[in-house]
């Protein structure tokens, strides 16, 4: 019984330790995973897993290992920021896959990137005709950035010579049925104003699941009762 309790404690410690280190290393560890971040995450996972089920492993060894790993990872991040040459070795560098509409097969061979993978990535971006692509670049984090040829690029307000519109960051007013009073105060709004807006739509605050004021000050409300007779459920 003592062994089971020890494993539970070790697992909890491993999870919180990895979470703490991830926060210390920064959001880029998960959002923009480079080669350096990938190696760090795999190693952290291995060490944490060993702590969880490898009972003979001392806690002090685990803490020391995580401390050394976190220090090395942080040091590599600092070096990558200060040195562009070492950054390429630590984090990797982008690879051009398509240039001026031409597929660079030699670049693709170097990184073992297939045409099937390239077509799949383009389709995921809504591009089914490779002839529409001017440039495609494989970034450090494994994503592909695409620049379409001018004939296939979306028209912007500037292209149409339309006057720019004022936009603001969307503000959440209700989340999971709870009024976010701090957000209201920061925008100079009151709870009474929100209740009036909801009432004008024939609803009560208790009916609201989610409410947000959008980039153009428009209000969006989603209610607990959606009045959909047959909701789609594919599971």
N, C-alpha and C positions, 0 to 999 in steps of 0.2 A: 504493500500500500504506500509505503514511503517513497518507493521508486516512481510510482505514478504521480504523486504529488510533486516530486522533484522535477519530473518532465514537464508538468503543467507550468510550474514556476519558471523553468528555463525557457519554455516557449513564449510565455508572456514577456520575459526579459529580452528575448531575441527580437521580437516584433517591435517593442518600444525602442530598443537600441538602434535598430535599422531606421525606424521612423525619425529618430533624433538626428542621426547622421545625415539622412536625406535632406532634412530641413537645414542643417548646417551647411551642406554642400550647395544648396540652392535649387530652385525650381527647374533649372536647365537640365538637371540630372534625369528628369523624366520627360520634360517637354521637348528638349532638343538634344537627344541622346547621340553623342559622338562616339568614336571608338574608345576614347578614354572613359566616358561615362558607362559605356556598355561593359567594359572589363570591370570597372568598379562595382557595378550592380551585380554582376554574376558572382564576383568574389564575396561581396557582402552577403548575398543569398546563401552561398556555400557555408560560410562561417556561421551564420545565424542558424542554419539547419543543423549543423554539427552541435551547436550549443543545445538545441532543443532535444535531440535524442541521444547524443553521445554523453551519457551520464559520467563516465570517468574523466571527461574534460573539465578542468578546473575553471571556475568563473574568472579567476584572475587572468588566465591565458586568453579567454575570450575577450575580455575588456582590453587587454594589451594589444591583441590582434586588430580589433576594431579601431583602436586609437591610432595605431601605426598606419592602417589603411586609410583612415580619414585624413590623416596628416599628409600622406603621400598624394592622395587625390587632390587635396586643397593646394598643395605645392605645385602639382602639375597644372592646375587651373591657373595659378598665378603666372607660371612660366609661359603658358600658352597665350596669356594676355600681353605679356611684355615682349615676347619674341615671336615674330611671324614665321621664322624658319623652323623653330622647334614646334610651333603650333601645328604645322602640317604633319609632323611626325606623331604628335600627341593626339590630335583630334581628327586628322585626315584632311583631305582637301576635295573640293567639288570636282566632278568629272563631266565634261561636255559630251552628251550623247548625240545630239543633233545640232548642226551648225549650218546656217543659211539653207535650211530645209534638207540637208544631206546627213545621212546616218554615218557617224564616225565609228565604223566597225572595229578599227584598231583599239580605240579607247574602250569599247565595250568588251573586247577580248581580254584586255588587261585586268578589268575588274570582274570578269566572268559574268557579264550581264547579257541575257539573251534577248532576242527580238520578241519572243513570246511575252517576256516580263515587261518589256518596253510598251508593247501594244496593250497589255493589261492595265498598266499604270495610266496610259493615255485614255483608255476607255473609262477608267474610274473618274477621270476629270471631265468626262463628257465629250472627249475628242475621239471620233471613230474614223476619221480620215487623216492619215499621217501627212498628207500633202498640205494640211492646214498649219503645220507646225514649222516655225522658223528656227527656234532654239529650244533645246531640252537639256537640263543640267541635273545630274544626280548630286544632291547635296550631301554634306557630311553626315547628317542624321538619317540618310537612307531615303528621303523623299525626293520626288522629281519636280523641279520647277519648269514650267513651260511658258514660252512666249510665242503667241500665235502670229502668223503673218498679218499684216495690216488689213488685208481684205476680210479677215475673219475675226478681227477684234471688235468688242462691243463698243457701241457708240456711247460717249459720255456727254454730260451736260455741257462741258466746255466745247466739245465738237459741234454741238447743236447751237452754241452761243446762247445758252439759257442763263438767266441770272442765278447765281448760287443761292441755295436755300440754307437757312440757319438750322444746324443740327445740335442736339445736346445728347449727352450720355443717358441711356435709358435708366429709369429709377424704378426699382421694385417697391411696390406699396403694400402688397399682401403676399405672404409666402406660406403655403400649407395652412391657409385659413387664419393666419396670425398677422395682425397689422404691424408693419415695421415702422413704429412711431418715430424712431431716430431718422429714418429716411424722409419722413414727412417734415420733420422739423428742419432738416438741412435744406429742404427746398422751399421753406416758408409756407408749407401747407398744414392744414389742421385735420384732425380726425373727423370733425364735423363736415368739412368739405368732402372728404372721401365718402362718408355715409350718405351725403346728399347725392353724390354721383352714382352711388350704387342704388339708392332709392329711386332715382330718376329712370333707372332701367328695370324697375319693378322687382328688385331683389333686396336682400339684406346682407350685411357683412358676414353673417353666419353661412350664407350660401356661396361665398367667394372662396375658391381654392387658391387662385393666383391673380394678382393684378399688377400691372406695370404701366408706367407712363413712358411712351416711346421717344425716339429721337426727334420727332416733330411735335412733341407734346400731346400726341394722341393717346387715349386710354384704351387698354386692352384688359378685359375681364374673362376669366375662365371659372366656371361654376362647378360645384360638386355634381349637380344634376345636369348632364349634357343634353338631355332630350333626344338621344340617339336610340332608336328602337332596336336596331341590330348592329351593335358595334363590331368592328372587324377584330377578330382574334384568330391568328394563324397558328397558335400553339395547340 
